[in-house]
């Protein structure tokens, strides 16, 4: 399995993002161009404020699910996101193609617990509780 590289990416790629758009009742899957790297089923990319003006948040990376555009809530340095992302690549549940399939799976709750454990384990690499907080 191809893991995330040690060096942060510099190439701009298409990133699927599940976002609230003005005038829409439900979140919509949008594609934005950001510096990042894809390793199915995840993308590590620069964090940003919103899809309307796409202002990149300096020094903050995040992990997004490729198939759904779902933000996994993992924010921080590239080293932090890389460490968590490389462990998540071994998670079979993330290879399911839709959010409904993942959330209705019997192991979904365990994934949340495992993700929290990974975040705590690698926090010293530059984890953040939010893309906006220091």
C-alpha positions as CSV (number, residue, x, y, z in Angstrom):
1,X,0.0,0.0,0.0
2,X,1.3,3.4,-1.0
3,X,1.7,5.6,2.2
4,X,1.9,9.4,2.4
5,X,5.4,10.9,1.8
6,X,7.5,12.4,4.5
7,X,7.8,15.7,2.6
8,X,4.7,18.0,2.3
9,X,3.2,18.1,-1.1
10,X,3.5,21.2,-3.4
11,X,1.2,20.2,-6.2
12,X,-2.3,21.5,-6.6
13,X,-5.0,18.8,-6.9
14,X,-8.8,18.5,-7.0
15,X,-10.2,18.0,-3.6
16,X,-13.8,16.9,-3.1
17,X,-15.4,18.8,-0.2
18,X,-18.8,18.4,1.4
19,X,-19.9,22.0,2.0
20,X,-22.9,24.1,2.8
21,X,-23.5,26.4,-0.1
22,X,-25.7,29.5,0.0
23,X,-29.2,28.8,-1.0
24,X,-28.9,25.0,-0.5
25,X,-30.7,23.2,2.3
26,X,-28.3,20.2,2.5
27,X,-24.5,20.0,2.1
28,X,-23.3,19.7,-1.5
29,X,-20.2,17.9,-2.8
30,X,-17.9,20.6,-4.4
31,X,-14.5,20.2,-5.9
32,X,-11.8,22.8,-5.0
33,X,-8.2,23.1,-6.1
34,X,-5.7,23.0,-3.2
35,X,-2.2,21.9,-2.5
36,X,-2.4,18.3,-1.4
37,X,-1.8,14.6,-2.0
38,X,-4.2,11.7,-2.5
39,X,-3.8,8.2,-1.3
40,X,-7.1,6.4,-1.8
41,X,-9.3,6.7,0.3
42,X,-7.8,9.9,1.8
43,X,-6.5,13.3,0.8
44,X,-4.2,15.4,3.0
45,X,-4.5,19.0,1.8
46,X,-4.1,22.6,3.0
47,X,-6.9,23.7,5.2
48,X,-9.1,26.5,4.1
49,X,-11.8,28.8,5.6
50,X,-14.8,28.1,3.2
51,X,-15.5,27.1,-0.4
52,X,-16.8,30.6,-1.3
53,X,-13.5,32.5,-1.1
54,X,-11.1,29.5,-0.5
55,X,-8.6,31.3,1.7
56,X,-5.9,28.8,2.8
57,X,-5.1,28.8,6.5
58,X,-1.4,29.1,6.8
59,X,0.5,26.1,8.3
60,X,-2.7,24.0,8.7
61,X,-3.3,20.7,6.9
62,X,-6.4,18.4,7.1
63,X,-7.6,15.0,6.0
64,X,-10.6,14.5,3.8
65,X,-12.3,11.3,2.6
66,X,-11.9,11.0,-1.2
67,X,-15.2,9.4,-2.0
68,X,-17.5,11.5,0.1
69,X,-15.6,14.8,0.6
70,X,-16.2,14.3,4.4
71,X,-13.8,16.2,6.6
72,X,-12.4,13.7,9.2
73,X,-11.7,16.4,11.8
74,X,-8.0,15.8,11.6
75,X,-6.1,19.2,11.5
76,X,-2.6,20.2,12.2
77,X,0.9,20.1,10.8
78,X,1.6,17.9,7.7
79,X,3.7,15.6,10.0
80,X,0.7,15.1,12.2
81,X,-1.8,14.5,9.4
82,X,0.6,12.2,7.6
83,X,1.0,10.0,10.8
84,X,-2.7,9.7,11.3
85,X,-3.4,9.3,7.6
86,X,-0.9,6.5,7.2
87,X,-2.6,4.6,10.0
88,X,-6.1,5.2,8.6
89,X,-5.1,3.7,5.2
90,X,-5.3,0.3,6.9
91,X,-9.0,1.0,7.9
92,X,-11.3,-1.1,5.6
93,X,-14.3,1.0,6.5
94,X,-12.9,4.0,4.8
95,X,-12.9,2.2,1.4
96,X,-16.7,2.2,1.4
97,X,-17.9,4.6,-1.3
98,X,-20.6,6.5,0.6
99,X,-21.2,8.2,3.9
100,X,-24.4,6.2,4.4
101,X,-22.6,2.9,3.9
102,X,-19.9,3.9,6.4
103,X,-22.2,5.3,9.1
104,X,-24.6,2.4,8.9
105,X,-21.7,-0.2,9.2
106,X,-21.5,-2.0,12.6
107,X,-17.8,-1.0,13.0
108,X,-18.4,2.8,12.4
109,X,-18.4,3.6,16.2
110,X,-15.1,1.8,16.6
111,X,-13.6,3.9,13.8
112,X,-14.4,7.0,15.7
113,X,-12.7,5.7,18.9
114,X,-9.7,4.5,16.8
115,X,-9.4,7.9,15.2
116,X,-9.4,9.7,18.5
117,X,-6.7,7.3,19.8
118,X,-4.5,8.0,16.7
119,X,-5.0,11.8,17.2
120,X,-3.8,11.5,20.8
121,X,-0.9,9.3,20.0
122,X,0.5,11.6,17.3
123,X,-0.6,15.0,18.9
124,X,3.0,15.9,19.7
125,X,3.7,16.2,15.9
126,X,1.5,19.3,15.7
127,X,-2.1,18.3,16.1
128,X,-4.8,21.0,16.4
129,X,-8.3,20.7,17.8
130,X,-9.6,23.0,15.0
131,X,-8.3,24.5,11.8
132,X,-8.9,28.0,13.3
133,X,-7.4,27.6,16.8
134,X,-3.7,27.8,17.6
